[in-house]
Amino acid sequence: MDEEKIKKSFFNLKKDIEKLKDGLESVFRRIIDMENAVPVEKIDEKSPIFTSKVFVNNDMLQAVKEVFESGIFVLGEKTIEFERKFADFSGAKHAIAMANGTVAIEIALKALGIEEGDEVIVPSFTTMPTIEPILHLKAKPVFADIDEKTYTLDHTKIEKLITNKTKAIMPVHIYGNPANMKEMQKICKKHKLFLIEDCAQAHNARYDGKHVGTFGDIGCFSFYPTKNLTVCGEGGMAVTDSDEIARKMRMLISHGENGRYNHVILGHNYRLSEIHAAIGIKQLELLNDFSERRRYIAKLYRELLYDTGLVLPEDQENGRHSYHLYVIRTDSKKRDEIIKRLKEDNIHCGIHYPVPCHKQKIVKDMKLSKISLPVTEKYVEEIISLPIYPELKDNEIKFISERMKNVLQEL
């Protein structure tokens, strides 16, 4: 067989493989369509389906009862246990429990010596509590745009924003999707900057197999009621591998004390209560199972909505999404009408977040230099948060998806 015939044979084989691939893809899609065509188990359409829901069980109630019986309500054994178990879970050397996630960021900044005039590079595609602590310290948030796929801080946009006043970079693992921490570490090491992680929405999210919050100097978590791990109220945690940073954070949250009534620095009363710590311990025991359930729900949404034209979230390379929120994108002209019509069916969706931080009045009044964040400004007009929480039933997910398809066909 001459060379030309061999080439032709290989070319024909390649075409046959491509046809087979297309055929298998078609079969796969038909199977999904058939599965999705199974009638949705009847649900009570009068009962609202919210974006999130707090889980409470008898173990949590018993844990709270134990606190009342102990008579210790602040800085007791429950707080110590919660801190130890959260540190073990995240893989950090230290975990410091505190009043809430916003406070965790404030204490992180103070522990690292961030002060008036310093600059911190952050995304604007986040909620305002990421930025508030920077403003309270009279430091300056410097906004960078986000990655088009992960919605997290775009590392390629950071270095041009670094000045001699830049002291830290603070990526946000938005919705539970890890930022590119490998690149963040490189930039911080190169320019000798602190790395603070906003992990408020990212309990059990992983990057390169490692828990978020443990890549930088400090990781900051929130335990607000909507979070993947909640204390059924306000609560937060900061994790670090530094003995000195941990020691300073502990002083800052408890009136600057180094020993009882020995006030060595100006501090705050930012301690977590024993009741909330007790609930946190029980929630932490459920976190792995809850995380797997959230990831299953995300997978089910993807299978049910794959052919709708919606932009659906997915895991990035090296990252393990924890799906605090399941955020889709649609045509900005249709977004509000979609939300309105789904609400008529008692499906309550959200927008996280409709106004980026650099567009908030308090930030605009600072008259910062001209900010251009095209991806951020485009995406905030397109995003919709669908319901996702561990107790959300499969038939409810199918109901939501069917209603979404119907609404999209009507518009």
MARSE-913174 format. One record per residue (C-alpha): residue in three letters; x, y, z. Coordinates in steps of 0.2 Angstrom, whole numbers, plus 5000, padded with zeros to 4 digits. Layout:
  code     u     v     w
   ALA     X     Y     Z
...
// end
This chain:
  code     u     v     w
   MET  5000  5000  5000
   ASP  5008  5017  4995
   GLU  5009  5032  5006
   GLU  4994  5041  4998
   LYS  4983  5026  5001
   ILE  4989  5025  5020
   LYS  4985  5043  5022
   LYS  4968  5041  5014
   SER  4964  5026  5026
   PHE  4969  5036  5041
   PHE  4958  5050  5035
   ASN  4943  5039  5033
   LEU  4946  5031  5050
   LYS  4946  5048  5058
   LYS  4930  5052  5050
   ASP  4922  5036  5056
   ILE  4928  5040  5074
   GLU  4921  5057  5073
   LYS  4904  5050  5067
   LEU  4904  5037  5081
   LYS  4908  5051  5094
   ASP  4893  5061  5087
   GLY  4882  5046  5088
   LEU  4887  5042  5106
   GLU  4884  5060  5111
   SER  4867  5060  5103
   VAL  4862  5044  5112
   PHE  4868  5051  5128
   ARG  4857  5067  5126
   ARG  4842  5056  5122
   ILE  4844  5046  5137
   ILE  4845  5061  5148
   ASP  4829  5068  5139
   MET  4820  5052  5142
   GLU  4825  5052  5161
   ASN  4819  5070  5162
   ALA  4803  5066  5153
   VAL  4798  5055  5167
   PRO  4783  5064  5176
   VAL  4788  5074  5190
   GLU  4782  5067  5207
   LYS  4768  5079  5212
   ILE  4773  5092  5224
   ASP  4763  5105  5234
   GLU  4764  5120  5222
   LYS  4757  5131  5236
   SER  4773  5128  5247
   PRO  4787  5141  5243
   ILE  4804  5135  5237
   PHE  4817  5147  5244
   THR  4834  5150  5238
   SER  4841  5143  5254
   LYS  4835  5134  5270
   VAL  4842  5132  5287
   PHE  4844  5114  5293
   VAL  4841  5111  5312
   ASN  4840  5094  5320
   ASN  4838  5087  5338
   ASP  4857  5085  5340
   MET  4859  5104  5338
   LEU  4845  5107  5351
   GLN  4853  5095  5363
   ALA  4870  5104  5361
   VAL  4862  5121  5365
   LYS  4853  5113  5380
   GLU  4871  5107  5386
   VAL  4877  5125  5385
   PHE  4863  5131  5396
   GLU  4866  5117  5408
   SER  4884  5121  5409
   GLY  4881  5139  5414
   ILE  4896  5144  5403
   PHE  4891  5155  5388
   VAL  4907  5164  5382
   LEU  4924  5156  5379
   GLY  4920  5139  5386
   GLU  4923  5121  5380
   LYS  4912  5122  5365
   THR  4921  5136  5357
   ILE  4938  5127  5360
   GLU  4931  5111  5353
   PHE  4923  5120  5338
   GLU  4940  5129  5334
   ARG  4950  5113  5336
   LYS  4938  5103  5324
   PHE  4937  5117  5311
   ALA  4956  5118  5311
   ASP  4957  5100  5308
   PHE  4944  5099  5295
   SER  4952  5114  5285
   GLY  4969  5108  5288
   ALA  4975  5124  5296
   LYS  4986  5125  5312
   HIS  4974  5138  5320
   ALA  4956  5142  5319
   ILE  4949  5157  5329
   ALA  4930  5159  5331
   MET  4923  5176  5331
   ALA  4906  5186  5329
   ASN  4904  5185  5310
   GLY  4912  5183  5294
   THR  4914  5202  5291
   VAL  4923  5203  5308
   ALA  4934  5189  5302
   ILE  4940  5200  5287
   GLU  4942  5215  5298
   ILE  4953  5206  5311
   ALA  4963  5198  5297
   LEU  4967  5215  5290
   LYS  4971  5222  5307
   ALA  4982  5207  5312
   LEU  4992  5210  5296
   GLY  4994  5228  5300
   ILE  4984  5235  5286
   GLU  4980  5253  5290
   GLU  4975  5270  5283
   GLY  4981  5273  5265
   ASP  4986  5255  5261
   GLU  4978  5247  5246
   VAL  4970  5230  5245
   ILE  4966  5222  5228
   VAL  4949  5214  5228
   PRO  4935  5209  5216
   SER  4920  5220  5215
   PHE  4909  5205  5210
   THR  4906  5201  5228
   THR  4895  5207  5243
   MET  4898  5223  5252
   PRO  4904  5214  5268
   THR  4920  5210  5259
   ILE  4924  5228  5256
   GLU  4917  5236  5272
   PRO  4932  5231  5284
   ILE  4944  5239  5271
   LEU  4934  5255  5272
   HIS  4933  5255  5291
   LEU  4952  5255  5292
   LYS  4952  5269  5280
   ALA  4962  5258  5268
   LYS  4958  5258  5249
   PRO  4950  5244  5240
   VAL  4957  5242  5222
   PHE  4945  5233  5211
   ALA  4950  5220  5198
   ASP  4939  5211  5186
   ILE  4934  5193  5187
   ASP  4938  5177  5177
   GLU  4924  5174  5164
   LYS  4922  5156  5169
   THR  4924  5155  5188
   TYR  4918  5173  5192
   THR  4933  5174  5204
   LEU  4947  5187  5204
   ASP  4956  5186  5187
   HIS  4974  5184  5191
   THR  4979  5191  5174
   LYS  4972  5208  5179
   ILE  4981  5210  5196
   GLU  4999  5215  5193
   LYS  4995  5231  5183
   LEU  4985  5237  5199
   ILE  5000  5234  5211
   THR  5008  5250  5218
   ASN  5020  5254  5232
   LYS  5004  5256  5243
   THR  4998  5239  5239
   LYS  4999  5228  5255
   ALA  4987  5213  5251
   ILE  4977  5203  5238
   MET  4960  5196  5244
   PRO  4952  5184  5232
   VAL  4934  5179  5235
   HIS  4929  5161  5232
   ILE  4912  5167  5226
   TYR  4897  5155  5227
   GLY  4909  5141  5233
   ASN  4920  5141  5218
   PRO  4939  5142  5222
   ALA  4949  5156  5214
   ASN  4965  5152  5205
   MET  4976  5151  5221
   LYS  4991  5144  5213
   GLU  4993  5161  5203
   MET  4988  5171  5218
   GLN  5002  5164  5228
   LYS  5014  5167  5214
   ILE  5009  5186  5213
   CYS  5010  5188  5232
   LYS  5027  5180  5233
   LYS  5034  5190  5219
   HIS  5028  5207  5226
   LYS  5029  5202  5244
   LEU  5010  5205  5248
   PHE  4999  5197  5260
   LEU  4986  5185  5254
   ILE  4969  5185  5263
   GLU  4955  5173  5257
   ASP  4937  5177  5258
   CYS  4929  5160  5261
   ALA  4913  5166  5267
   GLN  4904  5155  5254
   ALA  4916  5141  5252
   HIS  4916  5129  5266
   ASN  4923  5112  5260
   ALA  4928  5120  5243
   ARG  4945  5113  5237
   TYR  4959  5119  5226
   ASP  4972  5106  5221
   GLY  4964  5095  5234
   LYS  4967  5107  5248
   HIS  4954  5117  5258
   VAL  4952  5135  5253
   GLY  4957  5147  5266
   THR  4974  5138  5269
   PHE  4983  5145  5254
   GLY  4986  5162  5260
   ASP  4991  5171  5277
   ILE  4973  5170  5283
   GLY  4957  5163  5277
   CYS  4940  5170  5283
   PHE  4924  5161  5285
   SER  4906  5165  5288
   PHE  4892  5155  5298
   TYR  4877  5166  5293
   PRO  4861  5156  5292
   THR  4862  5154  5273
   LYS  4879  5147  5273
   ASN  4884  5129  5269
   LEU  4889  5128  5288
   THR  4879  5139  5299
   VAL  4878  5142  5318
   CYS  4860  5147  5316
   GLY  4864  5165  5318
   GLU  4879  5176  5316
   GLY  4897  5168  5317
   GLY  4913  5168  5309
   MET  4931  5159  5309
   ALA  4948  5164  5304
   VAL  4961  5151  5300
   THR  4980  5153  5299
   ASP  4996  5143  5300
   SER  5005  5157  5309
   ASP  5007  5157  5328
   GLU  5010  5175  5329
   ILE  4995  5180  5318
   ALA  4984  5168  5328
   ARG  4990  5176  5344
   LYS  4986  5193  5338
   MET  4969  5189  5332
   ARG  4964  5181  5348
   MET  4969  5197  5357
   LEU  4960  5208  5345
   ILE  4943  5199  5347
   SER  4944  5200  5366
   HIS  4947  5218  5371
   GLY  4966  5217  5367
   GLU  4969  5205  5381
   ASN  4985  5195  5384
   GLY  4979  5186  5399
   ARG  4964  5191  5410
   TYR  4962  5210  5412
   ASN  4979  5213  5404
   HIS  4975  5224  5389
   VAL  4990  5226  5378
   ILE  4983  5232  5362
   LEU  4966  5241  5357
   GLY  4954  5227  5354
   HIS  4935  5223  5352
   ASN  4922  5212  5359
   TYR  4920  5200  5344
   ARG  4919  5184  5352
   LEU  4908  5169  5347
   SER  4895  5163  5360
   GLU  4895  5146  5367
   ILE  4878  5142  5360
   HIS  4883  5146  5342
   ALA  4899  5136  5344
   ALA  4889  5121  5350
   ILE  4878  5122  5335
   GLY  4893  5124  5324
   ILE  4901  5108  5330
   LYS  4885  5098  5325
   GLN  4884  5107  5308
   LEU  4902  5103  5305
   GLU  4899  5084  5307
   LEU  4886  5086  5293
   LEU  4896  5096  5281
   ASN  4904  5082  5271
   ASP  4887  5074  5267
   PHE  4879  5091  5264
   SER  4893  5096  5252
   GLU  4890  5080  5242
   ARG  4871  5083  5242
   ARG  4874  5101  5235
   ARG  4886  5094  5222
   TYR  4873  5081  5217
   ILE  4859  5095  5215
   ALA  4871  5105  5204
   LYS  4874  5089  5193
   LEU  4855  5087  5192
   TYR  4852  5105  5187
   ARG  4866  5103  5174
   GLU  4858  5088  5166
   LEU  4840  5095  5167
   LEU  4845  5112  5160
   TYR  4859  5108  5148
   ASP  4850  5112  5132
   THR  4841  5129  5138
   GLY  4854  5141  5132
   LEU  4858  5146  5150
   VAL  4876  5148  5156
   LEU  4878  5135  5170
   PRO  4891  5134  5183
   GLU  4904  5120  5183
   ASP  4920  5114  5192
   GLN  4936  5122  5186
   GLU  4952  5113  5183
   ASN  4960  5110  5200
   GLY  4945  5116  5209
   ARG  4930  5108  5218
   HIS  4915  5119  5219
   SER  4905  5118  5236
   TYR  4889  5126  5228
   HIS  4884  5138  5241
   LEU  4874  5145  5227
   TYR  4869  5138  5210
   VAL  4871  5154  5199
   ILE  4866  5153  5181
   ARG  4867  5167  5168
   THR  4854  5172  5155
   ASP  4850  5186  5143
   SER  4850  5202  5154
   LYS  4834  5208  5145
   LYS  4825  5192  5151
   ARG  4832  5190  5168
   ASP  4820  5200  5179
   GLU  4805  5193  5170
   ILE  4811  5175  5172
   ILE  4813  5178  5191
   LYS  4795  5186  5192
   ARG  4787  5171  5183
   LEU  4796  5158  5193
   LYS  4790  5167  5209
   GLU  4772  5166  5202
   ASP  4775  5147  5204
   ASN  4782  5149  5222
   ILE  4800  5147  5216
   HIS  4810  5160  5224
   CYS  4826  5164  5215
   GLY  4839  5177  5220
   ILE  4852  5189  5212
   HIS  4869  5188  5221
   TYR  4873  5202  5218
   PRO  4863  5215  5208
   VAL  4875  5230  5212
   PRO  4894  5227  5211
   CYS  4904  5235  5225
   HIS  4912  5249  5215
   LYS  4895  5255  5210
   GLN  4888  5256  5228
   LYS  4885  5274  5234
   ILE  4897  5273  5248
   VAL  4911  5268  5236
   LYS  4906  5280  5222
   ASP  4907  5294  5235
   MET  4925  5290  5238
   LYS  4928  5296  5220
   LEU  4941  5283  5216
   SER  4950  5284  5200
   LYS  4940  5278  5184
   ILE  4936  5259  5186
   SER  4934  5248  5171
   LEU  4927  5231  5175
   PRO  4917  5225  5159
   VAL  4915  5207  5164
   THR  4909  5211  5182
   GLU  4897  5225  5175
   LYS  4890  5213  5162
   TYR  4887  5198  5173
   VAL  4878  5207  5187
   GLU  4864  5210  5174
   GLU  4863  5192  5169
   ILE  4865  5181  5185
   ILE  4851  5171  5194
   SER  4853  5161  5209
   LEU  4842  5145  5209
   PRO  4837  5136  5225
   ILE  4850  5125  5232
   TYR  4851  5117  5249
   PRO  4853  5099  5256
   GLU  4835  5096  5260
   LEU  4829  5101  5242
   LYS  4821  5086  5235
   ASP  4825  5079  5218
   ASN  4807  5081  5212
   GLU  4808  5099  5217
   ILE  4823  5101  5207
   LYS  4814  5094  5192
   PHE  4799  5105  5195
   ILE  4810  5120  5196
   SER  4819  5115  5180
   GLU  4803  5111  5170
   ARG  4796  5128  5175
   MET  4812  5137  5170
   LYS  4811  5128  5153
   ASN  4793  5133  5151
   VAL  4797  5151  5155
   LEU  4811  5152  5143
   GLN  4800  5145  5129
   GLU  4787  5159  5133
   LEU  4799  5173  5132
// end
